[in-house]
Amino acid sequence: MFGEFTIYLPLVAMLALLAIGVPVAFSMAIPGALGLYFLFGEAQFTAILSTVAHNETAVYIYTTIPMFILMAEFINESGLTKEIFTAAQRWLGHVPGGLAIATTVANGGFAVLSGSSVAAAATMSSISVPEMRRYGYKDTMAMGTVSAAGTFAAMLPPSLTLIVYGIWTRTSIGALFIAGILPGLLTLLGYIAVILVWTKLDPDVAGERQSYSWGERFGSLKPIWPAVIIVTLVLGGLYTGAVTAVEAGAVGAAGAFLMGVVFVDMGIGDTNIAVREAAQTSTMIFFIVIGAVIFTSYMAFSGLTNELVSIISGLPIGGLGVVVLMLAIYVFLGTFMDQIAVLILTIPITYPLFVNQLGYSPIWFGIVLVKTVEIGLVTPPLGMNVYIAASQVDVDISDAFRGAAMFLIVDAILLAGLIAFPEIATWLPTVL
């Protein structure tokens, strides 16, 4: 049996592996497996490993993940993302900072369709940054907008991060989707306000405006109607109860494929790329899930989970202090780890702490958790979204971080609002 302090060795080993760049799945699986081996011996260790990973992942609800990912890849390969940006550009180009606002709105639209912050940042960077540069926008605004606006993907439905949270905590995915709408829209409006104020204080940062005729504006809406149909099929079916979360993902993937083939001329090559990318992303997520299952099994059997919860809850800083401390840790983790990996790794510790001991709503906790991790994605010096967006274009990374920092003000205000007024997250699910 492990001693009082040796039960922490696998946790230390996991953090060390993450620090030297070992993939997240293996950083969790290897220390967890070794911990189980030394805890129980060879026979029981083998029995646990041979059953726990399969039993925890071969679950019907997990088919939600590859279906929504496949839907996003079909949408990306069909070119609908670019059409969404073009439509936003036509309608908002005449406004100060219009291209940046168009990028923000288009990111929100892509978020609804893809559910991935990193995918949104990468896609919109390659589409919108060259266009903004062409009209004289500075890189600070162009890159800051793309990096920050990509975080809509984790909050607006159908959010892949909220799906994973719902699966792991057995919280209603439909309720989580509804709960994310208001915080997501408030973030969108806050980002637009930042752009308008920024261009007012420094007109040179936004370059020249563009005006389009009403015919061009309405004409730009025609190519995006397949995306509207896909969203209606997925969210409408889910919220009316016509389909489950799993079925909604399948309907969305099938709808995106048919729309791409029939109306956008998506070919066999594009389809193969979408399927391959979806398979790779799904495999990565399931590797992370399996690694997390192994490590959290060790935490549960060794008593490490209860030990950590007791230590944190026993700190002489009060309930609010515990909340602030844990959210600060989440921001830090979000700067260099995939948000899904952060959730799966930490939920066994933080969920019982926030929900069972502090008495917070599981829906509120899910929204706050996702929002906090997303803030980490654009927080210097390691913000993953900023690096992903910058990798798509030739840009000074310091300019990208300076631009993203402007939008962190809105994120901090909204996070504080969610803590002070939990109804921001819980009101809409209660009403609906």
C-alpha positions as CSV (number, residue, x, y, z in Angstrom):
1,M,0.0,0.0,0.0
2,F,1.1,3.5,-0.7
3,G,2.1,5.7,2.2
4,E,0.6,9.1,3.0
5,F,2.9,11.0,0.6
6,T,3.7,8.4,-2.0
7,I,0.1,8.4,-3.3
8,Y,1.0,11.8,-4.8
9,L,3.9,10.4,-6.9
10,P,1.7,9.5,-9.9
11,L,0.2,13.0,-9.8
12,V,3.7,14.6,-9.7
13,A,4.8,12.2,-12.5
14,M,1.9,13.2,-14.7
15,L,2.6,16.9,-14.2
16,A,6.3,16.3,-15.1
17,L,5.4,14.4,-18.2
18,L,3.1,17.3,-19.3
19,A,5.8,19.8,-18.6
20,I,8.3,18.0,-20.9
21,G,5.7,17.8,-23.8
22,V,4.5,14.2,-23.6
23,P,1.1,13.9,-25.2
24,V,-1.7,14.4,-22.7
25,A,-3.2,10.9,-23.1
26,F,0.1,9.2,-22.2
27,S,0.9,11.7,-19.5
28,M,-2.2,10.5,-17.7
29,A,-2.2,6.8,-18.7
30,I,1.4,5.9,-17.8
31,P,1.5,7.3,-14.2
32,G,-2.0,6.0,-13.6
33,A,-1.2,2.5,-14.7
34,L,2.0,2.4,-12.6
35,G,0.1,3.7,-9.6
36,L,-2.5,1.0,-10.0
37,Y,0.3,-1.6,-10.3
38,F,2.1,-0.6,-7.1
39,L,-1.3,-0.2,-5.4
40,F,-2.7,-3.6,-6.1
41,G,0.0,-5.8,-7.6
42,E,0.1,-7.5,-11.0
43,A,-3.1,-9.6,-11.0
44,Q,-5.5,-6.9,-9.9
45,F,-3.7,-4.3,-12.0
46,T,-4.1,-6.5,-15.1
47,A,-7.8,-7.1,-14.4
48,I,-8.5,-3.3,-13.9
49,L,-6.7,-2.3,-17.1
50,S,-8.3,-5.0,-19.2
51,T,-11.8,-3.8,-18.3
52,V,-12.0,-0.3,-17.1
53,A,-10.9,1.5,-20.3
54,H,-13.4,-0.4,-22.4
55,N,-16.2,-0.3,-19.9
56,E,-15.9,3.5,-19.5
57,T,-15.6,4.4,-23.2
58,A,-17.7,1.8,-25.0
59,V,-20.8,3.8,-24.1
60,Y,-23.5,4.9,-26.5
61,I,-23.5,8.6,-25.5
62,Y,-19.8,8.8,-26.7
63,T,-20.9,8.4,-30.3
64,T,-22.0,12.1,-30.0
65,I,-18.4,13.2,-30.2
66,P,-17.4,11.8,-33.6
67,M,-20.7,12.8,-35.1
68,F,-20.4,16.4,-34.2
69,I,-16.7,16.4,-35.3
70,L,-17.7,14.9,-38.6
71,M,-20.4,17.5,-39.1
72,A,-17.8,20.3,-38.5
73,E,-15.3,18.8,-41.0
74,F,-17.9,18.5,-43.7
75,I,-18.9,22.1,-43.1
76,N,-15.2,23.2,-43.3
77,E,-14.4,21.3,-46.5
78,S,-17.6,22.5,-48.2
79,G,-16.4,26.1,-47.9
80,L,-19.4,27.3,-45.9
81,T,-17.1,28.9,-43.3
82,K,-15.8,31.3,-46.0
83,E,-19.3,32.1,-47.1
84,I,-20.4,33.0,-43.6
85,F,-17.4,35.4,-43.3
86,T,-18.3,37.0,-46.7
87,A,-21.9,37.5,-45.6
88,A,-20.8,39.2,-42.4
89,Q,-18.3,41.3,-44.3
90,R,-21.0,42.6,-46.7
91,W,-23.4,43.6,-43.9
92,L,-20.8,45.1,-41.5
93,G,-18.0,46.4,-43.7
94,H,-19.3,50.0,-43.5
95,V,-19.1,50.1,-39.7
96,P,-15.9,51.3,-37.9
97,G,-13.9,48.1,-37.4
98,G,-16.4,46.4,-39.6
99,L,-14.1,43.6,-40.8
100,A,-13.1,42.8,-37.2
101,I,-16.8,42.7,-36.2
102,A,-17.5,40.5,-39.3
103,T,-14.8,38.1,-38.1
104,T,-16.3,38.0,-34.7
105,V,-19.8,37.3,-36.0
106,A,-18.5,34.7,-38.5
107,N,-16.6,33.0,-35.7
108,G,-19.8,32.9,-33.7
109,G,-21.5,31.3,-36.7
110,F,-18.6,28.8,-37.2
111,A,-18.8,28.0,-33.5
112,V,-22.4,27.0,-33.8
113,L,-21.4,24.7,-36.6
114,S,-18.2,23.2,-35.3
115,G,-17.9,23.4,-31.5
116,S,-14.1,23.8,-31.5
117,S,-12.2,26.9,-30.5
118,V,-8.9,25.8,-32.0
119,A,-10.6,24.9,-35.3
120,A,-12.4,28.3,-35.3
121,A,-9.2,30.2,-34.7
122,A,-7.2,28.3,-37.3
123,T,-10.0,28.5,-40.0
124,M,-10.9,32.1,-39.5
125,S,-7.3,33.2,-39.3
126,S,-6.5,31.9,-42.7
127,I,-9.7,33.5,-44.1
128,S,-10.0,36.8,-42.4
129,V,-6.5,38.0,-41.5
130,P,-5.3,38.4,-45.1
131,E,-8.6,40.3,-45.9
132,M,-8.1,42.6,-42.9
133,R,-4.5,43.3,-43.9
134,R,-5.6,44.1,-47.4
135,Y,-7.8,46.9,-46.0
136,G,-5.1,48.3,-43.7
137,Y,-6.0,46.7,-40.4
138,K,-3.1,46.4,-37.9
139,D,-2.0,42.9,-36.9
140,T,-2.9,43.6,-33.2
141,M,-6.6,44.0,-34.1
142,A,-6.7,41.3,-36.8
143,M,-5.0,38.6,-34.7
144,G,-6.5,39.6,-31.4
145,T,-10.0,39.4,-32.9
146,V,-9.4,36.0,-34.5
147,S,-7.7,34.5,-31.4
148,A,-10.3,35.7,-28.9
149,A,-13.5,35.2,-31.1
150,G,-12.5,31.5,-31.6
151,T,-13.5,30.9,-28.0
152,F,-17.2,31.2,-28.9
153,A,-16.9,27.6,-30.1
154,A,-16.8,26.2,-26.6
155,M,-19.9,28.1,-25.3
156,L,-22.4,28.3,-28.1
157,P,-24.3,25.1,-29.0
158,P,-23.5,22.5,-30.2
159,S,-20.3,22.8,-28.1
160,L,-18.1,19.7,-28.1
161,T,-16.6,20.8,-24.7
162,L,-20.0,21.0,-23.1
163,I,-20.9,17.6,-24.6
164,V,-17.8,16.0,-22.9
165,Y,-18.6,17.8,-19.6
166,G,-22.2,16.5,-19.8
167,I,-21.1,12.9,-20.5
168,W,-18.6,12.9,-17.6
169,T,-20.9,14.5,-15.0
170,R,-24.1,13.0,-16.3
171,T,-25.6,16.5,-16.8
172,S,-28.2,17.1,-19.4
173,I,-26.4,18.1,-22.6
174,G,-29.5,19.9,-23.9
175,A,-29.7,22.0,-20.7
176,L,-26.0,22.8,-21.0
177,F,-26.5,23.9,-24.6
178,I,-29.3,26.2,-23.6
179,A,-27.2,27.5,-20.6
180,G,-24.4,28.5,-22.9
181,I,-26.5,30.7,-25.2
182,L,-26.7,33.8,-23.0
183,P,-23.1,33.8,-21.9
184,G,-22.0,33.2,-25.5
185,L,-24.1,36.1,-26.8
186,L,-22.9,38.4,-24.0
187,T,-19.4,37.6,-25.0
188,L,-20.2,38.3,-28.6
189,L,-21.7,41.7,-27.8
190,G,-18.8,42.5,-25.4
191,Y,-16.2,41.7,-28.1
192,I,-18.0,44.0,-30.6
193,A,-18.0,46.7,-28.0
194,V,-14.2,46.3,-27.5
195,I,-13.7,46.7,-31.3
196,L,-15.9,49.8,-31.5
197,V,-14.2,51.5,-28.5
198,W,-10.7,50.4,-29.8
199,T,-11.4,51.9,-33.2
200,K,-12.8,55.1,-31.6
201,L,-9.6,55.6,-29.5
202,D,-7.2,54.6,-32.4
203,P,-8.8,54.9,-35.8
204,D,-5.7,53.8,-37.6
205,V,-5.9,50.3,-36.1
206,A,-9.0,49.4,-38.2
207,G,-8.0,50.6,-41.7
208,E,-10.6,51.7,-44.3
209,R,-14.3,50.9,-44.4
210,Q,-16.1,49.1,-47.2
211,S,-19.7,49.8,-48.3
212,Y,-21.8,47.4,-50.3
213,S,-25.2,47.7,-52.1
214,W,-28.3,46.2,-50.6
215,G,-28.3,43.7,-53.5
216,E,-24.8,42.6,-52.6
217,R,-25.8,42.2,-49.0
218,F,-28.8,40.1,-49.6
219,G,-27.0,38.2,-52.3
220,S,-24.4,37.2,-49.7
221,L,-27.0,35.4,-47.7
222,K,-27.9,33.0,-50.4
223,P,-24.8,30.8,-50.1
224,I,-25.2,30.3,-46.4
225,W,-28.7,29.0,-46.3
226,P,-27.4,25.4,-46.1
227,A,-25.7,26.3,-42.8
228,V,-29.0,27.7,-41.5
229,I,-30.7,24.5,-42.4
230,I,-28.0,22.4,-40.6
231,V,-28.3,24.5,-37.4
232,T,-32.1,24.2,-37.6
233,L,-32.0,20.5,-38.0
234,V,-29.5,20.0,-35.1
235,L,-30.7,22.5,-32.5
236,G,-34.3,22.4,-33.5
237,G,-34.5,18.7,-33.2
238,L,-32.6,18.6,-29.9
239,Y,-34.6,21.3,-28.2
240,T,-38.0,20.0,-29.4
241,G,-37.1,16.6,-28.2
242,A,-37.4,15.1,-31.6
243,V,-33.9,13.7,-31.4
244,T,-31.4,12.9,-28.6
245,A,-27.9,14.5,-28.4
246,V,-26.4,11.4,-30.2
247,E,-29.1,11.5,-32.9
248,A,-28.7,15.3,-33.3
249,G,-25.0,14.8,-34.1
250,A,-25.8,12.1,-36.7
251,V,-28.5,14.3,-38.3
252,G,-26.0,17.2,-38.4
253,A,-23.3,15.1,-40.0
254,A,-25.7,13.7,-42.6
255,G,-27.2,17.1,-43.3
256,A,-23.8,18.7,-43.7
257,F,-22.7,16.0,-46.1
258,L,-25.8,16.2,-48.2
259,M,-25.7,20.0,-48.3
260,G,-22.0,20.0,-49.2
261,V,-22.5,17.5,-52.0
262,V,-25.8,18.8,-53.5
263,F,-25.4,22.6,-53.1
264,V,-21.7,23.3,-52.6
265,D,-20.2,20.8,-55.0
266,M,-18.1,19.0,-52.3
267,G,-16.2,16.3,-54.1
268,I,-14.9,12.8,-53.2
269,G,-11.5,14.3,-52.3
270,D,-13.1,16.8,-49.9
271,T,-15.2,14.1,-48.4
272,N,-12.2,11.9,-47.8
273,I,-10.3,14.7,-46.1
274,A,-13.3,15.5,-43.8
275,V,-13.7,11.8,-42.8
276,R,-9.9,11.4,-42.2
277,E,-9.7,14.6,-40.1
278,A,-12.8,13.6,-38.1
279,A,-11.3,10.2,-37.5
280,Q,-8.0,11.6,-36.3
281,T,-9.6,14.2,-34.0
282,S,-12.0,11.6,-32.6
283,T,-9.2,9.2,-32.0
284,M,-7.2,11.8,-30.2
285,I,-10.1,12.6,-27.9
286,F,-10.8,8.9,-27.1
287,F,-7.1,8.4,-26.3
288,I,-7.4,11.3,-23.9
289,V,-10.5,9.8,-22.4
290,I,-8.9,6.4,-21.9
291,G,-5.8,7.9,-20.4
292,A,-8.0,10.0,-18.0
293,V,-10.0,6.9,-17.1
294,I,-6.8,5.1,-16.1
295,F,-5.5,8.0,-14.0
296,T,-8.8,8.8,-12.4
297,S,-9.2,5.1,-11.5
298,Y,-5.9,5.3,-9.6
299,M,-7.1,8.5,-7.9
300,A,-10.3,6.9,-6.8
301,F,-8.8,3.6,-5.6
302,S,-5.9,5.3,-3.8
303,G,-8.1,7.9,-2.1
304,L,-6.2,10.7,-3.8
305,T,-9.4,12.4,-5.1
306,N,-10.9,12.6,-1.6
307,E,-7.5,13.8,-0.2
308,L,-7.2,16.6,-2.7
309,V,-10.8,17.7,-2.2
310,S,-10.3,17.8,1.6
311,I,-7.1,19.8,1.2
312,I,-8.7,22.4,-1.1
313,S,-12.0,22.7,0.8
314,G,-10.0,23.0,4.1
315,L,-8.1,26.1,3.0
316,P,-8.8,29.1,5.2
317,I,-10.0,31.2,2.3
318,G,-13.8,30.7,2.4
319,G,-16.0,29.3,-0.4
320,L,-15.5,32.3,-2.7
321,G,-11.7,32.1,-2.2
322,V,-11.8,28.4,-3.2
323,V,-13.8,29.3,-6.3
324,V,-11.3,32.0,-7.3
325,L,-8.3,29.8,-6.6
326,M,-9.6,26.9,-8.7
327,L,-10.6,29.1,-11.6
328,A,-7.1,30.6,-11.6
329,I,-5.7,27.1,-11.9
330,Y,-8.1,26.4,-14.8
331,V,-7.0,29.5,-16.6
332,F,-3.4,28.4,-16.2
333,L,-4.1,24.8,-17.4
334,G,-6.1,26.2,-20.4
335,T,-3.1,28.2,-21.6
336,F,-1.2,25.0,-22.7
337,M,-3.7,22.1,-22.6
338,D,-6.6,21.2,-24.8
339,Q,-9.8,22.2,-23.1
340,I,-11.3,18.7,-23.3
341,A,-8.2,17.2,-21.7
342,V,-8.4,19.8,-18.9
343,L,-12.0,19.0,-18.2
344,I,-11.5,15.2,-18.1
345,L,-8.4,15.4,-15.9
346,T,-9.9,17.7,-13.3
347,I,-13.6,17.0,-13.1
348,P,-13.2,14.1,-10.7
349,I,-11.7,16.6,-8.2
350,T,-13.5,19.8,-8.9
351,Y,-17.0,18.6,-9.6
352,P,-17.6,17.1,-6.1
353,L,-15.9,20.1,-4.6
354,F,-18.1,22.7,-6.4
355,V,-21.4,20.8,-6.7
356,N,-21.4,18.5,-3.6
357,Q,-19.5,20.6,-1.0
358,L,-20.0,24.2,-2.2
359,G,-23.6,23.5,-3.5
360,Y,-23.3,25.1,-6.9
361,S,-25.5,24.0,-9.8
362,P,-23.8,21.4,-12.1
363,I,-25.1,23.5,-15.1
364,W,-23.6,26.7,-13.7
365,F,-20.3,24.9,-13.0
366,G,-20.1,23.5,-16.5
367,I,-20.6,27.0,-18.1
368,V,-18.1,28.6,-15.7
369,L,-15.6,25.8,-16.2
370,V,-15.7,26.1,-20.0
371,K,-15.6,29.9,-19.9
372,T,-12.5,29.8,-17.6
373,V,-10.6,27.3,-19.7
374,E,-11.4,29.3,-22.8
375,I,-9.9,32.4,-21.2
376,G,-6.7,30.3,-20.8
377,L,-6.6,29.7,-24.6
378,V,-5.9,33.4,-25.2
379,T,-3.9,34.2,-22.0
380,P,-0.2,35.0,-22.5
381,P,2.4,33.7,-22.6
382,L,1.1,30.3,-23.6
383,G,-2.4,30.9,-25.0
384,M,-3.0,28.0,-27.4
385,N,-5.5,29.8,-29.6
386,V,-3.1,32.7,-30.2
387,Y,-0.4,30.3,-31.4
388,I,-2.8,28.3,-33.5
389,A,-4.1,31.5,-35.2
390,A,-0.7,32.9,-35.7
391,S,0.6,29.6,-37.3
392,Q,-1.8,30.2,-40.2
393,V,-0.3,33.6,-41.2
394,D,3.1,35.3,-41.0
395,V,2.7,37.5,-37.9
396,D,4.7,38.6,-34.8
397,I,3.3,36.6,-31.9
398,S,3.7,39.5,-29.5
399,D,1.3,41.5,-31.7
400,A,-1.2,38.7,-31.5
401,F,-1.0,38.5,-27.7
402,R,-1.3,42.3,-27.4
403,G,-4.5,42.2,-29.5
404,A,-6.0,39.3,-27.6
405,A,-5.4,41.0,-24.3
406,M,-7.9,43.7,-25.2
407,F,-10.7,41.1,-25.3
408,L,-9.6,39.4,-22.0
409,I,-11.2,42.5,-20.3
410,V,-14.6,41.4,-21.5
411,D,-13.9,37.8,-20.5
412,A,-12.9,38.8,-17.0
413,I,-16.0,40.9,-16.5
414,L,-18.3,38.1,-17.8
415,L,-16.6,35.5,-15.6
416,A,-17.0,37.8,-12.6
417,G,-20.7,38.2,-13.5
418,L,-21.2,34.5,-13.7
419,I,-19.8,34.1,-10.2
420,A,-21.8,37.0,-8.8
421,F,-25.0,36.2,-10.7
422,P,-25.2,32.4,-11.4
423,E,-28.6,33.1,-13.0
424,I,-26.8,34.2,-16.2
425,A,-26.2,30.5,-16.8
426,T,-29.1,28.9,-15.0
427,W,-32.0,31.2,-15.9
428,L,-32.6,30.2,-19.5
429,P,-32.5,26.4,-18.9
430,T,-35.0,26.9,-16.1
431,V,-37.4,28.8,-18.3
432,L,-37.1,26.5,-21.2
